[in-house]
Amino acid sequence: MVLSRRRILVAGAGGFIGQYLVTRLKADGHWVRGADIRPPTAGKTAADDFQLLDLRRADACLHACEGGIDWVFQLAADMGGIGYITGSHAAIARNNTLINAHMLEAARQHDVKLFLFSSSACVYAQSKQRNSEPAPLKEDDAYPADPEAGYGWEKLYAEELCKYYRQDYGLDTSVVRFHNVYGPLSDYEGGREKAPAAICRKIALATDGGEVEIWGDGNQSRSFLYIDDCVEGLVRLVAGHDERPVNLGSSESLTVNQLTDLIANIAGKRIVKRYSLDRPQGVRGRNSDNSRLLSLVGWQPAVSLREGLTLTYRWIEAELRKANRLPRSQPTAAAR
């Protein structure tokens, strides 16, 4: 799907999703500015203009929105995997509240036509996620509010702030709730990586028959969204948005144990799971209900988990191989 040409700001363009979104928007013929506190992890950007800015600052957000920006994709956030977001509540809540509030105000002052906010499945009430096989989460399941501490609360508050800016100032806002986006170029080590990338790294580094650490008992479940589907969904939702939050995730749920077995199969390795029950594991089960997405844009994610994980594993394995970190004489996944 291709949108009519716009001047677009991607806030968070140095991050995982932002890099892919910039590339897609440029391919569709838009003029794109990227803004982030860090340069793209890929080492280059397709953006017409990339600005290194600390978007926690009001003046930086005003600067990013200068020059007749039509649309803002607000992806900038302090975030990471379950280990990071459970151990950094204050920093995450402070940093992201500043970014979101300043970006909204900058968009208002510069008469931006559309502000898309990237929210998270972490906003959902924890009481609805206590089973490994939960009912898929509908957008209304965020209330009564009981989101995850820190990251979930600040995302839910920012959703409300978008609504207030729409009601009080007429700023056209759109809210998309991501469900565990993964793929090549994502963080795969360092503490901010999410489960698919972390497990891909552990299995790539393991010898055939070796141990792989699993956080918790492995029976917690999630759905995972491949990056190409994420970007396609964003583009479609901007064209067909309304004021209500919309899930953007896969409806294919599985446990961490099943995820590990699938990645091991892709790698062609036998592995032994070693459970670390004292490690954070988040809610027990979460899955995405895509009914609203389908009704709004007539589309839902299409990349299968095996296909997406195969591409992700091969990329992570190749990165580790370039760093000479793989077990000796290990064939690549592509050769198996």
GIURJO-V144047 format. One record per residue. PSI is psi in whole degrees, 0 to 359 (NA if undefined). Layout:
BEGIN
psi:PSI
psi:PSI
END
This chain:
BEGIN
psi:133
psi:131
psi:157
psi:150
psi:138
psi:166
psi:117
psi:137
psi:127
psi:105
psi:125
psi:26
psi:348
psi:350
psi:181
psi:297
psi:320
psi:320
psi:315
psi:320
psi:317
psi:313
psi:317
psi:315
psi:322
psi:318
psi:331
psi:0
psi:9
psi:158
psi:127
psi:130
psi:134
psi:145
psi:135
psi:162
psi:346
psi:154
psi:165
psi:140
psi:336
psi:349
psi:354
psi:166
psi:150
psi:356
psi:148
psi:329
psi:122
psi:127
psi:126
psi:108
psi:142
psi:99
psi:6
psi:346
psi:136
psi:319
psi:326
psi:320
psi:320
psi:319
psi:319
psi:329
psi:2
psi:160
psi:29
psi:37
psi:130
psi:312
psi:144
psi:125
psi:106
psi:90
psi:350
psi:131
psi:151
psi:111
psi:177
psi:197
psi:185
psi:325
psi:317
psi:313
psi:342
psi:347
psi:5
psi:44
psi:312
psi:312
psi:315
psi:311
psi:318
psi:307
psi:314
psi:327
psi:318
psi:312
psi:309
psi:317
psi:315
psi:324
psi:319
psi:314
psi:321
psi:319
psi:320
psi:312
psi:330
psi:12
psi:41
psi:141
psi:329
psi:134
psi:113
psi:122
psi:130
psi:105
psi:199
psi:154
psi:348
psi:352
psi:345
psi:148
psi:127
psi:334
psi:340
psi:9
psi:36
psi:3
psi:143
psi:340
psi:70
psi:161
psi:140
psi:140
psi:122
psi:157
psi:327
psi:350
psi:0
psi:347
psi:146
psi:142
psi:128
psi:58
psi:175
psi:147
psi:146
psi:266
psi:315
psi:318
psi:317
psi:327
psi:317
psi:319
psi:318
psi:325
psi:317
psi:321
psi:320
psi:317
psi:319
psi:320
psi:326
psi:313
psi:316
psi:328
psi:352
psi:16
psi:122
psi:113
psi:151
psi:139
psi:125
psi:129
psi:109
psi:144
psi:94
psi:72
psi:138
psi:167
psi:178
psi:148
psi:353
psi:158
psi:136
psi:2
psi:171
psi:354
psi:342
psi:0
psi:152
psi:173
psi:311
psi:315
psi:321
psi:316
psi:322
psi:315
psi:314
psi:319
psi:322
psi:324
psi:345
psi:149
psi:161
psi:123
psi:1
psi:176
psi:148
psi:127
psi:132
psi:130
psi:129
psi:199
psi:359
psi:358
psi:358
psi:143
psi:153
psi:165
psi:152
psi:136
psi:122
psi:146
psi:321
psi:320
psi:323
psi:311
psi:317
psi:318
psi:320
psi:314
psi:317
psi:321
psi:329
psi:323
psi:327
psi:32
psi:161
psi:187
psi:351
psi:148
psi:150
psi:131
psi:139
psi:95
psi:170
psi:149
psi:8
psi:98
psi:147
psi:162
psi:165
psi:325
psi:314
psi:321
psi:316
psi:316
psi:321
psi:316
psi:321
psi:321
psi:317
psi:320
psi:344
psi:35
psi:148
psi:134
psi:159
psi:126
psi:131
psi:118
psi:132
psi:94
psi:345
psi:358
psi:150
psi:144
psi:358
psi:200
psi:161
psi:322
psi:141
psi:136
psi:157
psi:130
psi:117
psi:18
psi:316
psi:318
psi:313
psi:319
psi:329
psi:317
psi:359
psi:33
psi:153
psi:162
psi:142
psi:342
psi:123
psi:157
psi:318
psi:315
psi:312
psi:319
psi:327
psi:314
psi:320
psi:314
psi:315
psi:322
psi:313
psi:317
psi:318
psi:322
psi:318
psi:325
psi:317
psi:329
psi:6
psi:43
psi:356
psi:155
psi:145
psi:147
psi:23
psi:124
psi:156
psi:160
psi:325
psi:337
psi:352
psi:NA
END
